[in-house]
Amino acid sequence: VFARSRHRKALNTSVSGSTGTDASDAFDPYRSWSPLTEEGYAEKLRLLREAVTIPMERWRATTVLAWLEVALGMPQYGPRCAENIKSGK
C-alpha cells in the first residue's frame, strides 16, 4: 500500500536555497507559531467546552481555530486554516 513510486520526481532545490527569492514564499510551518498565553488558552478552552453541544458544521471561526490549536495540538496550521474559513468571521 505504501510502496514508493518507480517514477520519482527530482527535488526542487531552489526552495531550500537561502539566496533564492522563492524561499520567502515557501510555507514555513514554524513561522506563524506562537505560544499560547494563559488568557488565550483559557479562552480557547471555553470555546471548546461550548462547542461540545454544537454540531461541527455550525462552529464559528474562532472555535475551529481553538480546536485546531488546543485539541489537535497543531497551532502551526492556524493561519492557513483561517484563510480557508468562509463563514464565522
Secondary structure per residue as TSV (DSSP state, phi and psi in degrees):
chain	resnum	aa	ss	phi	psi
A	1	V	-	360.0	-39.4
A	2	F	-	-105.2	32.4
A	3	A	-	-68.0	148.5
A	4	R	-	-75.4	148.3
A	5	S	-	-70.6	142.7
A	6	R	S	-75.8	-22.6
A	7	H	S	-110.6	80.3
A	8	R	-	-82.6	139.2
A	9	K	-	-82.9	150.0
A	10	A	-	-72.0	147.2
A	11	L	-	-73.6	142.8
A	12	N	-	-88.2	106.6
A	13	T	T	-82.7	-8.9
A	14	S	T	-69.4	-26.5
A	15	V	T	-74.2	-37.2
A	16	S	T	-82.9	-10.7
A	17	G	-	-71.4	148.0
A	18	S	S	-86.9	-14.3
A	19	T	S	-98.3	-14.1
A	20	G	-	-74.9	149.1
A	21	T	G	-78.0	-18.5
A	22	D	G	-72.3	-18.9
A	23	A	G	-64.8	-31.4
A	24	S	G	-73.6	-23.2
A	25	D	T	-87.0	-12.0
A	26	A	S	-69.9	150.7
A	27	F	-	-73.7	124.9
A	28	D	-	-116.3	108.3
A	29	P	T	-65.1	-18.8
A	30	Y	T	-99.6	-7.4
A	31	R	T	-65.5	-41.1
A	32	S	S	-95.9	1.2
A	33	W	-	-76.9	133.5
A	34	S	-	-138.8	140.9
A	35	P	-	-65.8	146.5
A	36	L	-	-75.0	139.8
A	37	T	-	-81.0	167.0
A	38	E	H	-62.7	-40.9
A	39	E	H	-68.8	-41.7
A	40	G	H	-64.2	-39.1
A	41	Y	H	-66.6	-42.1
A	42	A	H	-62.7	-40.2
A	43	E	H	-65.7	-41.3
A	44	K	H	-66.7	-38.1
A	45	L	H	-64.2	-39.0
A	46	R	H	-61.8	-43.9
A	47	L	H	-61.6	-40.0
A	48	L	H	-68.8	-36.5
A	49	R	H	-64.6	-40.0
A	50	E	H	-68.8	-31.3
A	51	A	H	-71.1	-16.8
A	52	V	T	-59.6	-34.0
A	53	T	T	-91.7	-3.6
A	54	I	S	-110.3	134.9
A	55	P	-	-60.8	145.3
A	56	M	G	-58.5	-33.7
A	57	E	G	-69.2	-10.7
A	58	R	G	-105.2	5.8
A	59	W	-	-67.1	144.0
A	60	R	-	-81.8	167.6
A	61	A	H	-59.2	-40.9
A	62	T	H	-64.7	-34.2
A	63	T	H	-70.2	-41.4
A	64	V	H	-61.4	-43.9
A	65	L	H	-67.7	-37.4
A	66	A	H	-64.2	-41.4
A	67	W	I	-62.0	-44.3
A	68	L	I	-64.4	-43.4
A	69	E	I	-78.2	-43.9
A	70	V	I	-93.4	-54.7
A	71	A	I	-70.1	-42.6
A	72	L	S	-90.6	-17.0
A	73	G	-	69.8	35.0
A	74	M	-	-126.8	64.5
A	75	P	G	-66.9	-19.9
A	76	Q	G	-67.6	-17.7
A	77	Y	G	-94.7	-2.1
A	78	G	H	-56.3	-52.0
A	79	P	H	-62.1	-40.2
A	80	R	H	-67.6	-38.6
A	81	C	H	-66.9	-40.9
A	82	A	H	-60.5	-34.7
A	83	E	H	-65.4	-30.7
A	84	N	H	-91.7	-8.8
A	85	I	-	-75.7	124.5
A	86	K	-	-91.7	-28.2
A	87	S	S	-126.1	172.6
A	88	G	-	79.7	38.4
A	89	K	-	-64.9	360.0
